[in-house]
């Protein structure tokens, strides 16, 4: 952009070039915020690594992950969470749950159950407000720490994973995540189960678009998600998939 400004000032370029360049730059910054998979402001994990470290018989080894996907659930704990946990237990599947801090009050037993049944807990902010990303890095950091403390109080577990609300990122959030020692987690496949109305279409889309290593974004506050989950797991198993948690 400095080159364009110099051209306008010294070489008589049309000032429209400066306007167009500025608009393009602003659009790039906005797109970098909204598309978490670009890793524009911070690096997030969007797909399971194809190699995994295993510990067996007192020795570490590295193996190919194989045909695995990760089920992740945002915005809980909520009313449908218990049903989802029942399904996961019946299917012997482990998942990763990204918790909203203010949702914990009144749902402490659900949070404890998530941990006790072998699932992984992550941070999804405290309030999940629409203006979360307009806050200062200091306020974001305080909100992430508040959620971590709320989870730890119930489970005794230190949280290391964070999923940005709405998948929106910016420099302030990048700083807050770094200061909290958290790892940002994105996704490969976004279900849009929060707006889905047709169970069959949602199920078919998720099965069709799943690939080895996919991190699938779901919401345990959505009744439609609990409805399709048993068949989603069964169909993915029929296609040879196994299920992995996102480890801290």
C-alpha positions as CSV (number, residue, x, y, z in Angstrom):
1,X,0.0,0.0,0.0
2,X,2.9,2.3,0.7
3,X,4.1,1.8,-2.9
4,X,0.7,2.8,-4.2
5,X,0.7,5.9,-2.0
6,X,4.1,6.8,-3.2
7,X,3.0,6.4,-6.8
8,X,0.0,8.7,-6.2
9,X,2.2,11.4,-4.6
10,X,5.3,11.2,-6.8
11,X,4.2,9.8,-10.1
12,X,0.8,11.2,-10.6
13,X,-1.2,7.9,-10.3
14,X,-4.9,8.3,-9.9
15,X,-5.9,8.6,-6.2
16,X,-8.5,5.9,-7.0
17,X,-5.7,3.4,-6.9
18,X,-5.0,4.3,-3.2
19,X,-8.7,4.0,-2.4
20,X,-9.0,0.6,-4.1
21,X,-5.8,-0.7,-2.4
22,X,-7.0,0.5,1.0
23,X,-10.4,-1.2,0.5
24,X,-8.7,-4.4,-0.6
25,X,-6.5,-4.3,2.5
26,X,-9.4,-3.8,4.8
27,X,-11.3,-6.7,3.1
28,X,-8.3,-8.9,3.6
29,X,-8.2,-8.1,7.3
30,X,-11.9,-8.7,7.7
31,X,-11.7,-12.0,5.8
32,X,-8.7,-13.1,8.0
33,X,-10.9,-12.6,11.0
34,X,-13.9,-14.5,9.8
35,X,-12.2,-17.5,8.2
36,X,-10.4,-19.2,11.0
37,X,-9.0,-21.8,8.7
38,X,-6.8,-19.2,7.0
39,X,-4.7,-19.0,10.2
40,X,-4.4,-15.3,9.5
41,X,-4.1,-13.9,13.1
42,X,-3.3,-17.1,15.0
43,X,-2.6,-20.8,14.2
44,X,-5.4,-23.2,14.9
45,X,-5.7,-26.9,14.6
46,X,-8.3,-27.7,11.8
47,X,-7.6,-31.3,11.1
48,X,-6.3,-34.3,13.1
49,X,-2.6,-35.0,12.5
50,X,-2.1,-38.0,10.3
51,X,0.5,-39.3,12.6
52,X,-0.1,-40.1,16.3
53,X,2.2,-40.9,19.2
54,X,1.3,-44.0,21.1
55,X,2.6,-45.4,24.4
56,X,2.5,-49.2,24.7
57,X,4.5,-51.7,26.8
58,X,6.6,-48.9,28.3
59,X,7.7,-47.5,25.0
60,X,6.6,-44.6,22.8
61,X,5.9,-45.2,19.1
62,X,4.6,-43.3,16.1
63,X,1.9,-44.7,13.8
64,X,-0.4,-43.5,11.1
65,X,-3.7,-42.3,12.5
66,X,-5.7,-44.0,9.9
67,X,-9.4,-43.3,9.1
68,X,-10.3,-41.2,12.1
69,X,-12.6,-38.2,12.7
70,X,-13.2,-36.1,15.8
71,X,-16.6,-35.2,17.0
72,X,-16.6,-31.8,18.8
73,X,-19.5,-30.1,20.5
74,X,-19.8,-26.4,21.3
75,X,-22.0,-24.2,23.6
76,X,-22.8,-26.7,26.4
77,X,-23.5,-28.0,28.8
78,X,-27.2,-27.8,27.9
79,X,-30.3,-29.8,28.1
80,X,-29.5,-32.1,25.1
81,X,-26.0,-32.8,26.5
82,X,-27.2,-35.7,28.6
83,X,-28.8,-37.4,25.6
84,X,-25.7,-36.9,23.6
85,X,-23.6,-38.4,26.4
86,X,-25.9,-41.4,26.5
87,X,-25.5,-41.9,22.7
88,X,-21.7,-41.6,22.9
89,X,-21.5,-44.1,25.8
90,X,-23.7,-46.6,24.0
91,X,-21.6,-46.3,20.8
92,X,-18.3,-46.3,22.8
93,X,-17.2,-43.0,21.2
94,X,-15.2,-40.3,22.8
95,X,-15.6,-36.6,21.9
96,X,-14.4,-33.1,22.7
97,X,-16.7,-30.6,24.4
98,X,-16.0,-26.8,24.2
99,X,-17.7,-25.3,27.3
100,X,-19.3,-21.9,27.7
101,X,-18.5,-20.8,31.3
102,X,-21.9,-19.3,32.2
103,X,-23.5,-22.6,31.1
104,X,-21.8,-24.4,34.0
105,X,-24.0,-23.1,36.8
106,X,-26.9,-25.5,37.3
107,X,-25.2,-28.1,35.0
108,X,-22.3,-29.1,37.2
109,X,-23.3,-32.7,37.2
110,X,-23.3,-32.8,33.3
111,X,-19.8,-31.2,33.3
112,X,-18.5,-33.7,35.7
113,X,-20.1,-36.5,33.7
114,X,-18.4,-35.3,30.5
115,X,-15.0,-35.7,32.3
116,X,-15.8,-39.0,34.0
117,X,-16.9,-40.7,30.8
118,X,-13.5,-39.9,29.2
119,X,-14.3,-37.0,27.0
120,X,-12.0,-33.9,26.6
121,X,-13.1,-30.5,27.9
122,X,-12.2,-27.2,26.1
123,X,-12.9,-23.5,26.7
124,X,-15.4,-21.7,24.5
125,X,-15.4,-18.3,26.4
126,X,-17.5,-17.4,29.4
127,X,-20.4,-15.5,27.9
128,X,-20.1,-16.2,24.1
129,X,-21.5,-12.7,23.5
130,X,-21.8,-11.3,20.0
131,X,-19.4,-8.5,21.0
132,X,-16.7,-10.9,22.3
133,X,-14.3,-10.0,19.5
134,X,-14.6,-6.3,20.1
135,X,-13.0,-6.6,23.6
136,X,-9.5,-5.8,24.6
137,X,-7.0,-8.5,24.9
138,X,-7.0,-8.0,28.7
139,X,-10.8,-8.5,28.9
140,X,-10.6,-11.6,26.6
141,X,-7.9,-13.0,28.7
142,X,-10.0,-12.5,31.9
143,X,-13.0,-14.2,30.3
144,X,-10.9,-17.2,29.2
145,X,-9.4,-17.5,32.7
146,X,-12.8,-17.3,34.3
147,X,-14.1,-20.2,32.2
148,X,-10.9,-22.3,32.9
149,X,-11.4,-21.6,36.6
150,X,-15.1,-22.6,36.5
151,X,-14.2,-25.9,34.7
152,X,-11.3,-26.7,37.0
153,X,-13.4,-26.0,40.1
154,X,-15.8,-28.8,39.1
155,X,-13.4,-31.3,37.5
156,X,-10.0,-30.5,39.0
157,X,-8.8,-30.5,35.4
158,X,-6.6,-27.9,33.7
159,X,-8.0,-26.8,30.4
160,X,-5.6,-26.3,27.4
161,X,-7.9,-26.1,24.4
162,X,-9.9,-23.2,23.2
163,X,-12.4,-22.7,20.3
164,X,-13.0,-19.1,19.4
165,X,-16.7,-18.1,19.5
166,X,-18.1,-18.0,15.9
167,X,-14.6,-19.0,14.7
168,X,-13.7,-15.3,14.6
169,X,-10.1,-14.3,15.4
170,X,-8.1,-11.1,15.6
171,X,-4.8,-9.8,17.1
172,X,-6.4,-9.2,20.6
173,X,-7.7,-12.8,20.8
174,X,-4.4,-14.2,19.6
175,X,-2.7,-12.3,22.4
176,X,-5.2,-13.5,25.0
177,X,-4.9,-17.1,23.9
178,X,-1.1,-16.9,24.1
179,X,-1.2,-15.4,27.6
180,X,-3.6,-18.1,28.8
181,X,-1.4,-20.9,27.4
182,X,-4.3,-22.2,25.3
183,X,-4.3,-24.0,22.0
184,X,-6.8,-22.8,19.4
185,X,-9.0,-25.4,17.8
186,X,-10.9,-24.9,14.5
187,X,-12.6,-27.4,12.4
188,X,-12.6,-29.2,9.0
189,X,-16.4,-29.7,8.7
190,X,-18.9,-27.2,10.0
191,X,-22.4,-28.8,10.4
192,X,-24.5,-25.6,10.8
193,X,-26.7,-27.7,13.0
194,X,-27.7,-24.5,14.8
195,X,-29.8,-23.5,11.7
196,X,-30.6,-26.9,10.2
197,X,-34.2,-28.0,10.1
198,X,-34.1,-31.1,7.9
199,X,-32.6,-34.0,9.8
200,X,-32.0,-36.2,6.7
201,X,-30.2,-33.4,4.8
202,X,-28.0,-32.6,7.8
203,X,-27.1,-36.3,8.3
204,X,-26.3,-36.9,4.6
205,X,-24.2,-33.8,4.4
206,X,-22.0,-34.7,7.4
207,X,-21.5,-38.3,6.2
208,X,-20.8,-37.2,2.6
209,X,-18.3,-34.5,3.6
210,X,-16.4,-36.4,6.3
211,X,-12.8,-37.3,5.4
212,X,-10.0,-39.0,7.3
213,X,-8.7,-36.5,9.9
214,X,-11.9,-34.3,9.8
215,X,-12.7,-32.3,12.9
216,X,-16.5,-32.1,12.9
217,X,-18.2,-29.0,14.5
218,X,-21.5,-29.8,16.2
219,X,-23.5,-28.2,19.1
220,X,-24.7,-30.1,22.1
221,X,-27.4,-27.5,22.7
222,X,-29.2,-28.5,19.5
223,X,-32.0,-31.1,19.7
224,X,-31.5,-31.9,16.0
225,X,-27.9,-32.9,16.7
226,X,-28.9,-35.4,19.4
227,X,-31.5,-36.8,17.0
228,X,-29.1,-37.5,14.1
229,X,-26.1,-38.4,16.2
230,X,-26.7,-42.2,16.6
231,X,-27.1,-42.7,12.8
232,X,-24.2,-40.4,12.1
233,X,-21.9,-42.5,14.2
234,X,-23.2,-45.8,12.8
235,X,-22.9,-44.6,9.2
236,X,-19.3,-43.3,9.7
237,X,-18.4,-46.6,11.4
238,X,-19.9,-48.5,8.5
239,X,-17.5,-46.5,6.2
240,X,-14.6,-47.6,8.3
241,X,-14.1,-44.6,10.5
242,X,-13.0,-44.6,14.1
243,X,-13.3,-41.6,16.5
244,X,-10.7,-39.6,18.3
245,X,-10.6,-36.9,20.9
246,X,-8.5,-33.7,20.4
247,X,-5.9,-34.2,23.0
248,X,-4.6,-31.3,25.1
